[in-house]
Amino acid sequence: MKRLSAAQRKTLDQFLRFCVIGGLGFVFDTCLVYFGIDHLHMRRVTAGLFSFPFVVTFTWAGNRYFTFHDASRGKKHVQLMRFVMVCGVGLVFNRGTYSLLVSNVPIFYAYPVLALMAGTAAGMFFNFFVSKKLVFR
């Protein structure tokens, strides 16, 4: 197997760290979605949208301080707004997948966590590479 260059190792390390933050974000997201469904009596799609701003803020902070800790700091509010915009586009992949599944497939309606997993996977690669290029440079 070919050895990885320093730049490739750095990208792989960042991607793995991004996955760790994403995994924690997924747990937080799942808790918020179920809270919205069970305690706020939201519909599943609404609960999925309800959690978005909380999870985006959480994952931005985690990625800023853990994943891309050596990136240029810049102004926090500017970086957060860039991250929100990237995640807003990623939301099409993530929540679009989630919404389609919980609205059309009975097993996903019964177990929204499965649809959250599928949506997370759909948005993960997009969010990583665009965040790396546009947010945490």
N, C-alpha and C positions, 0 to 999 in steps of 0.2 A: 504494500500500500504506500502510495506517495505521501511523503511528509508534508504537513501543512506549513504554510508560510506564517510568519508572525502576524500578519494582518488577518489571515484566515483563522488562526487560533484565537485572536482577539474577538472576531465576529462570532465564532462558535461559543466562546465564553460568555459574550453578551447575550447571545440567543438563549443559552441555558439559564442565565440569570433572569432574562425576560420571561422564560417559562416558569421559573419559581415565583416571580411576582404575579404572573398571570394565574398560576395555580392558587395562590392566596386570594387574588382578586376573584377567581371563580368561586371559592368557598364563601367569600363575603357576598358576592352576587347572588349565589344560591340562597343564602340566609335572608337577604333582602327580598328576593322574589317570593319565597315562601311566606315571609312576614306580610308582604303585600296581599298575597292570596288568602292566607289564613286569618290574619288579624285586621287588615284594612278592607277585606272583602273585595279586592280588585279582581278584575278579569285577568287571565294569564298574560295576555299581550300587554295590558296596562302595567301590570306588576313588573314585567320585563323592562319596560321603559322607565318606570319609577326608580329602579335601582341604578340606572345608567350614570347619573351625575355623581353619585356617591362612589361608585366603583371606579369611574374615570379618575376622580381626584385621588383615591387611594392608590391606584396603579401608577399614576403620574409620579406621586411622591416616592413610591418604591423604586420605580425605574430611574428617577433622578438621583437618588442616593445609593442605590445598590447596583442596578444594571449598567448605567452609563455614568458612574461616579467620577470618571476622569474626563467627561465631556465639559465643554465650555459652560459655565454656569449661567451667565446672562441674567436678565431680570426674570424672577420667578413667574410673575403674572403673564409675561409674554410667552414664556415657555409653556406654561399651563394652557394658555389659549391655543397655541399651536398643537399641543397634545389633544386638546378637546376637538379641534378641527380634524385631526387625523383619525381620532376615535369616532368622530361623527361619520366619516366616510366608512370606516371599519364597521360601524354600527349597521350599515346596509348588509354587510356579509353576516355579522354576528346576530343581530336581532332579526334580520330578515329570515335567516335560516330558522331561528327559534320560533318566530311568529308563524311561519309556514307549517312547521312541524306541529306545534300545539293546536293550531287551527284545523289541521287536516288529517292528522294521524292519531288514532285513539290512544295508542300506548304512550305517545309523547304528551298527550293531554293529561293522561292519568299520572305520568311521572315527568313533570316539567324539567327536572334535573337532567334528564337525557337530552332534551332539546337544548338546554343551556350548554351541555358538553359539545354538541354538534355545532352550535353557533360560535362557541369559543374557538373551536378548531378552525372554523371557516374564516374568522377574522384575525387569527393569531399571526400568520405569516405576513399578511398585508400590514398590520399594525407595527410589527417589528421592523421591517425594512423601511417603511416610510418614516417611522419615528427616528430610526437611526440616521436617516439622511436629512430630515427636515426639522426635527425637534431637538434631539440631543447630539448636536454636531460638535 
